[in-house]
Amino acid sequence: MIPALRHWLHRRRHPVRYAQLDQLLRNQALSRKQVLEQQRRDLADIVAHASNNVPYYRENFSGLDGAAFQKLPILTKEAVASRLDDLLACDADRAQVKLGHTGGSTGKPLAFWYDETKHELMRAGMMRGFMMSGWRPGQKVMYFWGARHDTAKGGVFGGGWDDLISAEKTIAAVEYSEAKLNQWARAIQAWRPTLLYGYASAMSELARHILANRLPMPASLIGVYSTAEMLADSQRELMQQAFGCKVFNQYGCREVPNIAWECRHGHMHVFADLVHLESVEMEGEARFLVTSLTNRLMPFIRYDVGDSGRLLEGDCPCGSPFPLMEMGLCRKNDLIRTRADATFHPAYFNRLLYGMTQIRQYQWVQTEIDRLTLNLVAAAPLSAETVAGLRDHLRRDVDAEMCLEVNYLDDIPRSVSGKHRFVIGLK
């Protein structure tokens, strides 16, 4: 199917998404001054909406001046976990809202409310981000993703007829061995996508395999997008060598997607028409606080996303009006490897704990090649049946000889860097 026809069909199938994309592209044509003026208006509107319509904010913003934005209390992951229902707007149609999950970069599993409007805006924002590489709607994108509920039919990157007309193909990247890496490389060769999108760790492992086996990549590739993890310079260089194209960084989270995207000049641009981003000194580091300007269903205002970095002055040669930022140390994930030389992404282990709301914090630690320890800070112990189910999953999916030990702690110590690592593999 030719790109122009795919694009026409996709617009017909997702009119809301494309209407949102059209507006986002118009925003991109504004001046920096106009973008920031609109951002200030949107920020005031979302604070007023939350104060009047969301129980949590009605309680916590009471008596405070919304105009003094930086004096408003910080929304923590603990508050999201413990006050989930109170963070849903009173006028929300509960028949239409859905419950999403995230493992959380700081090792705290979270649930959050979303609806189709948020989902469509997220996809529109992704499309605009992809367009910063030179990609255009109708051209092929191949996703390497680890969350099974996202790659299943109906998920964010679910398959079926919609994948055909959107020119999208998704490879489940939870676990990978040399054989699977070879299958992925062959899939790229056969399908000839324009963009690749996936975890930094998975894409760098695939790049290593491609170079080691001298597998030529198609000339159709113009970019590789790294997401969900910190992108190291060594990983970027490896990927650019293997795929023969530029590597772009993308920053966001499930709760607040599309925070920042990298342009062809190598600068990270904050999507200031979608979010307000602060860099605040906390616990000895410059911590990001993010506010979604568009999520009226479950507002995230001054949300401590758990990552660090700083905002930058100046303009970019690309001409984008969106301000600049740079990442600090963030989301340092580890991989779990087995004696069969298979590699498992942290997303697999996050998924095992979805829905266990008594867990306040967790950390998976691989102590031996066939032994895992699950450290928990929990309001109540897991039931014997739940622990048995976790062991069954690990033995079925990871290693038939994998042993699991569960420890209950008052606190899980942070690393020297000050970050909580939610999966620690063998070195």
FIDRENZA-387096 format. One record per residue (C-alpha): residue number from 1; residue in one letter; chain; z, x, y. Coordinates in nm, 3 decimals, padded with zeros to 5 digits. Layout:
// FIDRENZA-387096
[r NUM, A, A, [Z, X, Y]];
...
// end
This chain:
// FIDRENZA-387096
[r 1, M, A, [00.000, 00.000, 00.000]];
[r 2, I, A, [-00.104, 00.153, 00.333]];
[r 3, P, A, [00.173, 00.218, 00.593]];
[r 4, A, A, [00.036, -00.031, 00.849]];
[r 5, L, A, [00.037, -00.315, 00.596]];
[r 6, R, A, [00.385, -00.223, 00.472]];
[r 7, H, A, [00.510, -00.223, 00.830]];
[r 8, W, A, [00.360, -00.567, 00.899]];
[r 9, L, A, [00.510, -00.715, 00.583]];
[r 10, H, A, [00.848, -00.556, 00.650]];
[r 11, R, A, [00.858, -00.697, 01.003]];
[r 12, R, A, [00.783, -01.042, 00.861]];
[r 13, R, A, [01.062, -01.006, 00.604]];
[r 14, H, A, [01.326, -00.871, 00.847]];
[r 15, P, A, [01.262, -01.026, 01.192]];
[r 16, V, A, [01.623, -00.978, 01.309]];
[r 17, R, A, [01.620, -00.609, 01.218]];
[r 18, Y, A, [01.296, -00.546, 01.404]];
[r 19, A, A, [01.408, -00.745, 01.708]];
[r 20, Q, A, [01.715, -00.523, 01.719]];
[r 21, L, A, [01.501, -00.211, 01.672]];
[r 22, D, A, [01.276, -00.316, 01.960]];
[r 23, Q, A, [01.583, -00.350, 02.185]];
[r 24, L, A, [01.722, -00.013, 02.071]];
[r 25, L, A, [01.391, 00.153, 02.153]];
[r 26, R, A, [01.391, -00.006, 02.499]];
[r 27, N, A, [01.741, 00.134, 02.551]];
[r 28, Q, A, [01.609, 00.477, 02.459]];
[r 29, A, A, [01.368, 00.454, 02.754]];
[r 30, L, A, [01.654, 00.411, 03.006]];
[r 31, S, A, [01.791, 00.691, 03.221]];
[r 32, R, A, [02.122, 00.859, 03.133]];
[r 33, K, A, [02.284, 00.681, 03.429]];
[r 34, Q, A, [02.156, 00.341, 03.312]];
[r 35, V, A, [02.273, 00.404, 02.953]];
[r 36, L, A, [02.624, 00.495, 03.067]];
[r 37, E, A, [02.644, 00.198, 03.306]];
[r 38, Q, A, [02.547, -00.036, 03.024]];
[r 39, Q, A, [02.797, 00.138, 02.796]];
[r 40, R, A, [03.079, 00.076, 03.047]];
[r 41, R, A, [02.992, -00.295, 03.065]];
[r 42, D, A, [02.975, -00.324, 02.686]];
[r 43, L, A, [03.306, -00.140, 02.651]];
[r 44, A, A, [03.480, -00.380, 02.890]];
[r 45, D, A, [03.327, -00.677, 02.705]];
[r 46, I, A, [03.440, -00.563, 02.359]];
[r 47, V, A, [03.795, -00.491, 02.481]];
[r 48, A, A, [03.815, -00.836, 02.644]];
[r 49, H, A, [03.675, -01.004, 02.334]];
[r 50, A, A, [03.920, -00.825, 02.105]];
[r 51, S, A, [04.217, -00.901, 02.332]];
[r 52, N, A, [04.136, -01.273, 02.330]];
[r 53, N, A, [03.999, -01.332, 01.981]];
[r 54, V, A, [04.142, -01.076, 01.735]];
[r 55, P, A, [04.510, -01.113, 01.632]];
[r 56, Y, A, [04.572, -00.740, 01.591]];
[r 57, Y, A, [04.443, -00.653, 01.937]];
[r 58, R, A, [04.600, -00.960, 02.098]];
[r 59, E, A, [04.932, -00.821, 01.978]];
[r 60, N, A, [04.872, -00.452, 02.052]];
[r 61, F, A, [04.689, -00.487, 02.385]];
[r 62, S, A, [04.939, -00.738, 02.527]];
[r 63, G, A, [05.056, -00.632, 02.872]];
[r 64, L, A, [04.809, -00.342, 02.891]];
[r 65, D, A, [04.532, -00.303, 03.146]];
[r 66, G, A, [04.202, -00.304, 02.957]];
[r 67, A, A, [04.042, -00.118, 03.247]];
[r 68, A, A, [04.264, 00.183, 03.166]];
[r 69, F, A, [04.074, 00.232, 02.843]];
[r 70, Q, A, [04.217, 00.572, 02.754]];
[r 71, K, A, [04.570, 00.428, 02.759]];
[r 72, L, A, [04.492, 00.170, 02.493]];
[r 73, P, A, [04.656, 00.244, 02.154]];
[r 74, I, A, [04.462, 00.433, 01.888]];
[r 75, L, A, [04.347, 00.239, 01.582]];
[r 76, T, A, [04.449, 00.433, 01.271]];
[r 77, K, A, [04.323, 00.405, 00.916]];
[r 78, E, A, [04.674, 00.296, 00.816]];
[r 79, A, A, [04.648, 00.002, 01.054]];
[r 80, V, A, [04.305, -00.094, 00.918]];
[r 81, A, A, [04.441, -00.088, 00.564]];
[r 82, S, A, [04.761, -00.282, 00.637]];
[r 83, R, A, [04.627, -00.531, 00.896]];
[r 84, L, A, [04.283, -00.608, 00.752]];
[r 85, D, A, [04.305, -00.986, 00.796]];
[r 86, D, A, [04.445, -00.954, 01.148]];
[r 87, L, A, [04.147, -00.741, 01.251]];
[r 88, L, A, [03.900, -01.022, 01.174]];
[r 89, A, A, [03.800, -01.229, 01.477]];
[r 90, C, A, [03.948, -01.579, 01.482]];
[r 91, D, A, [03.606, -01.740, 01.527]];
[r 92, A, A, [03.454, -01.560, 01.225]];
[r 93, D, A, [03.288, -01.777, 00.963]];
[r 94, R, A, [03.475, -01.665, 00.651]];
[r 95, A, A, [03.204, -01.818, 00.434]];
[r 96, Q, A, [02.958, -01.566, 00.576]];
[r 97, V, A, [03.166, -01.246, 00.601]];
[r 98, K, A, [03.173, -00.986, 00.326]];
[r 99, L, A, [03.421, -00.715, 00.232]];
[r 100, G, A, [03.291, -00.359, 00.237]];
[r 101, H, A, [03.467, -00.049, 00.109]];
[r 102, T, A, [03.482, 00.316, 00.199]];
[r 103, G, A, [03.652, 00.608, 00.031]];
[r 104, G, A, [03.725, 00.748, 00.375]];
[r 105, S, A, [03.675, 01.108, 00.478]];
[r 106, T, A, [04.050, 01.154, 00.507]];
[r 107, G, A, [04.125, 01.036, 00.156]];
[r 108, K, A, [04.247, 00.688, 00.246]];
[r 109, P, A, [04.049, 00.410, 00.077]];
[r 110, L, A, [03.965, 00.133, 00.322]];
[r 111, A, A, [03.821, -00.215, 00.318]];
[r 112, F, A, [03.647, -00.369, 00.619]];
[r 113, W, A, [03.477, -00.695, 00.713]];
[r 114, Y, A, [03.105, -00.713, 00.784]];
[r 115, D, A, [02.825, -00.967, 00.797]];
[r 116, E, A, [02.446, -00.973, 00.788]];
[r 117, T, A, [02.422, -00.911, 01.163]];
[r 118, K, A, [02.611, -00.582, 01.133]];
[r 119, H, A, [02.404, -00.483, 00.830]];
[r 120, E, A, [02.073, -00.548, 01.005]];
[r 121, L, A, [02.182, -00.361, 01.318]];
[r 122, M, A, [02.290, -00.067, 01.102]];
[r 123, R, A, [01.945, -00.052, 00.941]];
[r 124, A, A, [01.775, -00.086, 01.281]];
[r 125, G, A, [01.986, 00.203, 01.411]];
[r 126, M, A, [01.887, 00.412, 01.111]];
[r 127, M, A, [01.521, 00.342, 01.177]];
[r 128, R, A, [01.555, 00.456, 01.538]];
[r 129, G, A, [01.734, 00.769, 01.416]];
[r 130, F, A, [01.454, 00.843, 01.170]];
[r 131, M, A, [01.200, 00.802, 01.448]];
[r 132, M, A, [01.357, 01.099, 01.629]];
[r 133, S, A, [01.204, 01.317, 01.355]];
[r 134, G, A, [00.852, 01.180, 01.407]];
[r 135, W, A, [00.878, 00.924, 01.125]];
[r 136, R, A, [00.728, 00.580, 01.189]];
[r 137, P, A, [00.801, 00.244, 01.019]];
[r 138, G, A, [00.586, 00.203, 00.709]];
[r 139, Q, A, [00.616, 00.568, 00.606]];
[r 140, K, A, [00.809, 00.650, 00.289]];
[r 141, V, A, [01.180, 00.736, 00.278]];
[r 142, M, A, [01.358, 00.856, -00.037]];
[r 143, Y, A, [01.738, 00.816, -00.047]];
[r 144, F, A, [01.974, 01.023, -00.260]];
[r 145, W, A, [02.290, 00.816, -00.257]];
[r 146, G, A, [02.616, 00.817, -00.450]];
[r 147, A, A, [02.770, 00.471, -00.412]];
[r 148, R, A, [02.650, 00.251, -00.699]];
[r 149, H, A, [02.710, -00.073, -00.508]];
[r 150, D, A, [02.473, 00.055, -00.239]];
[r 151, T, A, [02.197, 00.149, -00.483]];
[r 152, A, A, [02.226, -00.168, -00.691]];
[r 153, K, A, [02.002, -00.464, -00.618]];
[r 154, G, A, [02.123, -00.630, -00.300]];
[r 155, G, A, [02.304, -00.316, -00.178]];
[r 156, V, A, [02.228, -00.117, 00.136]];
[r 157, F, A, [01.965, 00.081, -00.053]];
[r 158, G, A, [01.903, -00.177, -00.327]];
[r 159, G, A, [01.568, -00.200, -00.498]];
[r 160, G, A, [01.314, -00.464, -00.583]];
[r 161, W, A, [01.024, -00.604, -00.383]];
[r 162, D, A, [01.193, -00.514, -00.054]];
[r 163, D, A, [01.181, -00.144, -00.147]];
[r 164, L, A, [00.806, -00.170, -00.204]];
[r 165, I, A, [00.723, -00.318, 00.134]];
[r 166, S, A, [00.979, -00.102, 00.319]];
[r 167, A, A, [00.846, 00.212, 00.150]];
[r 168, E, A, [01.193, 00.306, 00.026]];
[r 169, K, A, [01.300, 00.455, -00.303]];
[r 170, T, A, [01.660, 00.530, -00.400]];
[r 171, I, A, [01.793, 00.781, -00.652]];
[r 172, A, A, [02.157, 00.743, -00.760]];
[r 173, A, A, [02.307, 01.085, -00.682]];
[r 174, V, A, [02.660, 01.042, -00.816]];
[r 175, E, A, [02.614, 01.298, -01.092]];
[r 176, Y, A, [02.353, 01.566, -01.133]];
[r 177, S, A, [02.269, 01.831, -01.390]];
[r 178, E, A, [01.980, 02.076, -01.401]];
[r 179, A, A, [01.779, 01.819, -01.597]];
[r 180, K, A, [01.842, 01.549, -01.336]];
[r 181, L, A, [01.769, 01.784, -01.047]];
[r 182, N, A, [01.435, 01.854, -01.212]];
[r 183, Q, A, [01.368, 01.479, -01.242]];
[r 184, W, A, [01.446, 01.435, -00.872]];
[r 185, A, A, [01.211, 01.716, -00.772]];
[r 186, R, A, [00.934, 01.566, -00.986]];
[r 187, A, A, [00.997, 01.224, -00.828]];
[r 188, I, A, [00.947, 01.375, -00.481]];
[r 189, Q, A, [00.627, 01.543, -00.597]];
[r 190, A, A, [00.492, 01.220, -00.743]];
[r 191, W, A, [00.596, 00.974, -00.468]];
[r 192, R, A, [00.522, 01.201, -00.169]];
[r 193, P, A, [00.778, 01.062, 00.081]];
[r 194, T, A, [00.785, 01.140, 00.452]];
[r 195, L, A, [01.165, 01.170, 00.476]];
[r 196, L, A, [01.452, 01.251, 00.240]];
[r 197, Y, A, [01.805, 01.124, 00.313]];
[r 198, G, A, [02.121, 01.214, 00.126]];
[r 199, Y, A, [02.449, 01.401, 00.091]];
[r 200, A, A, [02.449, 01.763, 00.211]];
[r 201, S, A, [02.588, 01.882, -00.123]];
[r 202, A, A, [02.333, 01.695, -00.334]];
[r 203, M, A, [02.038, 01.796, -00.117]];
[r 204, S, A, [02.139, 02.162, -00.112]];
[r 205, E, A, [02.179, 02.165, -00.490]];
[r 206, L, A, [01.836, 02.009, -00.524]];
[r 207, A, A, [01.697, 02.272, -00.284]];
[r 208, R, A, [01.850, 02.552, -00.495]];
[r 209, H, A, [01.688, 02.408, -00.809]];
[r 210, I, A, [01.349, 02.375, -00.637]];
[r 211, L, A, [01.353, 02.736, -00.519]];
[r 212, A, A, [01.481, 02.873, -00.851]];
[r 213, N, A, [01.202, 02.697, -01.039]];
[r 214, R, A, [00.932, 02.745, -00.773]];
[r 215, L, A, [00.855, 02.374, -00.751]];
[r 216, P, A, [00.615, 02.298, -00.464]];
[r 217, M, A, [00.714, 02.011, -00.238]];
[r 218, P, A, [00.452, 01.773, -00.094]];
[r 219, A, A, [00.306, 01.839, 00.251]];
[r 220, S, A, [00.392, 01.476, 00.339]];
[r 221, L, A, [00.756, 01.576, 00.410]];
[r 222, I, A, [00.844, 01.605, 00.779]];
[r 223, G, A, [01.223, 01.591, 00.755]];
[r 224, V, A, [01.538, 01.591, 00.543]];
[r 225, Y, A, [01.844, 01.403, 00.671]];
[r 226, S, A, [02.190, 01.521, 00.574]];
[r 227, T, A, [02.473, 01.270, 00.596]];
[r 228, A, A, [02.827, 01.186, 00.478]];
[r 229, E, A, [02.941, 01.550, 00.467]];
[r 230, M, A, [02.964, 01.855, 00.692]];
[r 231, L, A, [02.628, 02.034, 00.692]];
[r 232, A, A, [02.677, 02.411, 00.666]];
[r 233, D, A, [02.423, 02.650, 00.818]];
[r 234, S, A, [02.362, 02.801, 00.474]];
[r 235, Q, A, [02.281, 02.456, 00.333]];
[r 236, R, A, [02.044, 02.380, 00.619]];
[r 237, E, A, [01.858, 02.711, 00.569]];
[r 238, L, A, [01.834, 02.656, 00.192]];
[r 239, M, A, [01.693, 02.305, 00.236]];
[r 240, Q, A, [01.442, 02.406, 00.502]];
[r 241, Q, A, [01.314, 02.682, 00.275]];
[r 242, A, A, [01.287, 02.456, -00.029]];
[r 243, F, A, [01.140, 02.143, 00.135]];
[r 244, G, A, [00.928, 02.319, 00.395]];
[r 245, C, A, [01.037, 02.096, 00.683]];
[r 246, K, A, [01.313, 02.048, 00.939]];
[r 247, V, A, [01.662, 01.942, 00.834]];
[r 248, F, A, [01.844, 01.690, 01.054]];
[r 249, N, A, [02.212, 01.604, 01.070]];
[r 250, Q, A, [02.335, 01.246, 01.099]];
[r 251, Y, A, [02.689, 01.131, 01.178]];
[r 252, G, A, [02.848, 00.796, 01.112]];
[r 253, C, A, [03.075, 00.613, 00.872]];
[r 254, R, A, [03.065, 00.284, 00.688]];
[r 255, E, A, [03.303, 00.121, 00.935]];
[r 256, V, A, [03.110, 00.242, 01.242]];
[r 257, P, A, [02.759, 00.355, 01.147]];
[r 258, N, A, [02.502, 00.536, 01.363]];
[r 259, I, A, [02.741, 00.736, 01.579]];
[r 260, A, A, [02.506, 01.031, 01.637]];
[r 261, W, A, [02.169, 01.162, 01.520]];
[r 262, E, A, [02.001, 01.501, 01.555]];
[r 263, C, A, [01.669, 01.534, 01.733]];
[r 264, R, A, [01.384, 01.779, 01.671]];
[r 265, H, A, [01.541, 02.022, 01.919]];
[r 266, G, A, [01.850, 02.052, 01.701]];
[r 267, H, A, [02.090, 01.859, 01.926]];
[r 268, M, A, [02.320, 01.577, 01.814]];
[r 269, H, A, [02.281, 01.268, 02.038]];
[r 270, V, A, [02.555, 01.006, 02.061]];
[r 271, F, A, [02.397, 00.660, 02.033]];
[r 272, A, A, [02.579, 00.545, 02.347]];
[r 273, D, A, [02.426, 00.196, 02.335]];
[r 274, L, A, [02.602, 00.138, 02.003]];
[r 275, V, A, [02.926, 00.335, 02.032]];
[r 276, H, A, [03.165, 00.491, 02.280]];
[r 277, L, A, [03.284, 00.831, 02.157]];
[r 278, E, A, [03.588, 01.023, 02.281]];
[r 279, S, A, [03.709, 01.373, 02.194]];
[r 280, V, A, [04.089, 01.381, 02.226]];
[r 281, E, A, [04.334, 01.664, 02.157]];
[r 282, M, A, [04.548, 01.553, 01.862]];
[r 283, E, A, [04.757, 01.765, 01.628]];
[r 284, G, A, [04.604, 02.085, 01.759]];
[r 285, E, A, [04.237, 01.983, 01.730]];
[r 286, A, A, [03.974, 01.790, 01.923]];
[r 287, R, A, [03.967, 01.461, 01.732]];
[r 288, F, A, [03.694, 01.200, 01.761]];
[r 289, L, A, [03.790, 00.845, 01.853]];
[r 290, V, A, [03.504, 00.598, 01.819]];
[r 291, T, A, [03.462, 00.245, 01.954]];
[r 292, S, A, [03.189, 00.017, 01.824]];
[r 293, L, A, [03.026, -00.165, 02.116]];
[r 294, T, A, [02.852, -00.421, 01.894]];
[r 295, N, A, [03.100, -00.525, 01.623]];
[r 296, R, A, [03.264, -00.844, 01.747]];
[r 297, L, A, [03.347, -00.957, 01.393]];
[r 298, M, A, [03.595, -00.674, 01.325]];
[r 299, P, A, [03.622, -00.461, 01.638]];
[r 300, F, A, [03.696, -00.090, 01.595]];
[r 301, I, A, [03.843, 00.025, 01.927]];
[r 302, R, A, [03.957, 00.385, 01.977]];
[r 303, Y, A, [03.934, 00.432, 01.600]];
[r 304, D, A, [04.058, 00.765, 01.463]];
[r 305, V, A, [03.773, 00.828, 01.222]];
[r 306, G, A, [03.934, 01.148, 01.092]];
[r 307, D, A, [03.672, 01.395, 01.213]];
[r 308, S, A, [03.679, 01.656, 01.484]];
[r 309, G, A, [03.430, 01.777, 01.743]];
[r 310, R, A, [03.358, 01.771, 02.113]];
[r 311, L, A, [03.128, 01.611, 02.366]];
[r 312, L, A, [02.881, 01.836, 02.547]];
[r 313, E, A, [02.744, 01.838, 02.899]];
[r 314, G, A, [02.377, 01.868, 02.983]];
[r 315, D, A, [02.042, 01.726, 02.880]];
[r 316, C, A, [01.811, 01.788, 02.587]];
[r 317, P, A, [01.443, 01.891, 02.610]];
[r 318, C, A, [01.359, 01.598, 02.382]];
[r 319, G, A, [01.410, 01.366, 02.679]];
[r 320, S, A, [01.662, 01.134, 02.512]];
[r 321, P, A, [01.904, 00.973, 02.759]];
[r 322, F, A, [02.185, 00.981, 02.502]];
[r 323, P, A, [02.468, 01.232, 02.561]];
[r 324, L, A, [02.527, 01.532, 02.335]];
[r 325, M, A, [02.804, 01.622, 02.092]];
[r 326, E, A, [02.883, 01.882, 01.828]];
[r 327, M, A, [03.077, 01.848, 01.506]];
[r 328, G, A, [03.390, 02.044, 01.426]];
[r 329, L, A, [03.541, 02.080, 01.083]];
[r 330, C, A, [03.497, 01.741, 00.915]];
[r 331, R, A, [03.472, 01.567, 00.581]];
[r 332, K, A, [03.501, 01.876, 00.360]];
[r 333, N, A, [03.426, 01.741, 00.015]];
[r 334, D, A, [03.440, 01.913, -00.320]];
[r 335, L, A, [03.236, 01.858, -00.632]];
[r 336, I, A, [03.370, 01.808, -00.984]];
[r 337, R, A, [03.191, 02.005, -01.255]];
[r 338, T, A, [03.215, 01.962, -01.632]];
[r 339, R, A, [03.182, 02.201, -01.924]];
[r 340, A, A, [02.839, 02.042, -01.990]];
[r 341, D, A, [02.735, 02.177, -01.647]];
[r 342, A, A, [02.709, 01.832, -01.489]];
[r 343, T, A, [02.818, 01.790, -01.127]];
[r 344, F, A, [02.988, 01.478, -00.986]];
[r 345, H, A, [02.993, 01.387, -00.619]];
[r 346, P, A, [03.324, 01.272, -00.459]];
[r 347, A, A, [03.171, 00.925, -00.404]];
[r 348, Y, A, [03.211, 00.856, -00.777]];
[r 349, F, A, [03.588, 00.911, -00.759]];
[r 350, N, A, [03.622, 00.709, -00.438]];
[r 351, R, A, [03.465, 00.410, -00.612]];
[r 352, L, A, [03.719, 00.414, -00.896]];
[r 353, L, A, [03.998, 00.321, -00.653]];
[r 354, Y, A, [03.824, 00.037, -00.465]];
[r 355, G, A, [04.040, -00.270, -00.432]];
[r 356, M, A, [04.371, -00.092, -00.512]];
[r 357, T, A, [04.535, -00.190, -00.188]];
[r 358, Q, A, [04.879, -00.054, -00.283]];
[r 359, I, A, [04.737, 00.300, -00.248]];
[r 360, R, A, [04.811, 00.450, 00.094]];
[r 361, Q, A, [04.663, 00.793, 00.023]];
[r 362, Y, A, [04.507, 00.975, -00.269]];
[r 363, Q, A, [04.373, 01.309, -00.379]];
[r 364, W, A, [04.183, 01.402, -00.694]];
[r 365, V, A, [04.242, 01.762, -00.808]];
[r 366, Q, A, [04.053, 01.931, -01.092]];
[r 367, T, A, [04.309, 02.171, -01.240]];
[r 368, E, A, [04.101, 02.274, -01.541]];
[r 369, I, A, [03.744, 02.213, -01.653]];
[r 370, D, A, [03.859, 01.912, -01.858]];
[r 371, R, A, [04.169, 01.805, -01.663]];
[r 372, L, A, [04.209, 01.599, -01.345]];
[r 373, T, A, [04.524, 01.515, -01.152]];
[r 374, L, A, [04.534, 01.206, -00.931]];
[r 375, N, A, [04.798, 01.242, -00.659]];
[r 376, L, A, [04.900, 00.911, -00.505]];
[r 377, V, A, [05.110, 00.788, -00.217]];
[r 378, A, A, [05.145, 00.422, -00.310]];
[r 379, A, A, [05.360, 00.122, -00.230]];
[r 380, A, A, [05.386, 00.051, -00.603]];
[r 381, P, A, [05.277, 00.241, -00.917]];
[r 382, L, A, [04.950, 00.154, -01.083]];
[r 383, S, A, [04.985, -00.062, -01.391]];
[r 384, A, A, [04.946, 00.095, -01.736]];
[r 385, E, A, [04.626, -00.105, -01.780]];
[r 386, T, A, [04.481, 00.030, -01.453]];
[r 387, V, A, [04.558, 00.391, -01.547]];
[r 388, A, A, [04.407, 00.336, -01.892]];
[r 389, G, A, [04.096, 00.196, -01.726]];
[r 390, L, A, [04.064, 00.503, -01.504]];
[r 391, R, A, [04.089, 00.730, -01.809]];
[r 392, D, A, [03.824, 00.526, -01.988]];
[r 393, H, A, [03.585, 00.554, -01.690]];
[r 394, L, A, [03.632, 00.930, -01.669]];
[r 395, R, A, [03.578, 00.984, -02.041]];
[r 396, R, A, [03.275, 00.757, -02.048]];
[r 397, D, A, [03.105, 00.880, -01.731]];
[r 398, V, A, [03.228, 01.233, -01.664]];
[r 399, D, A, [03.343, 01.409, -01.982]];
[r 400, A, A, [03.455, 01.264, -02.316]];
[r 401, E, A, [03.736, 01.521, -02.323]];
[r 402, M, A, [03.854, 01.467, -01.966]];
[r 403, C, A, [04.231, 01.423, -01.932]];
[r 404, L, A, [04.391, 01.244, -01.638]];
[r 405, E, A, [04.741, 01.289, -01.503]];
[r 406, V, A, [04.874, 01.057, -01.230]];
[r 407, N, A, [05.141, 01.189, -00.992]];
[r 408, Y, A, [05.328, 00.982, -00.733]];
[r 409, L, A, [05.426, 01.169, -00.417]];
[r 410, D, A, [05.600, 01.091, -00.088]];
[r 411, D, A, [05.330, 01.282, 00.097]];
[r 412, I, A, [05.012, 01.475, 00.017]];
[r 413, P, A, [05.008, 01.809, 00.202]];
[r 414, R, A, [04.708, 01.887, 00.420]];
[r 415, S, A, [04.496, 02.199, 00.387]];
[r 416, V, A, [04.535, 02.501, 00.616]];
[r 417, S, A, [04.264, 02.353, 00.838]];
[r 418, G, A, [04.476, 02.041, 00.891]];
[r 419, K, A, [04.235, 01.815, 00.704]];
[r 420, H, A, [04.310, 01.601, 00.402]];
[r 421, R, A, [04.073, 01.682, 00.116]];
[r 422, F, A, [04.039, 01.382, -00.109]];
[r 423, V, A, [03.863, 01.566, -00.392]];
[r 424, I, A, [03.941, 01.927, -00.482]];
[r 425, G, A, [03.725, 02.090, -00.747]];
[r 426, L, A, [03.754, 02.415, -00.940]];
[r 427, K, A, [03.657, 02.730, -00.758]];
// end
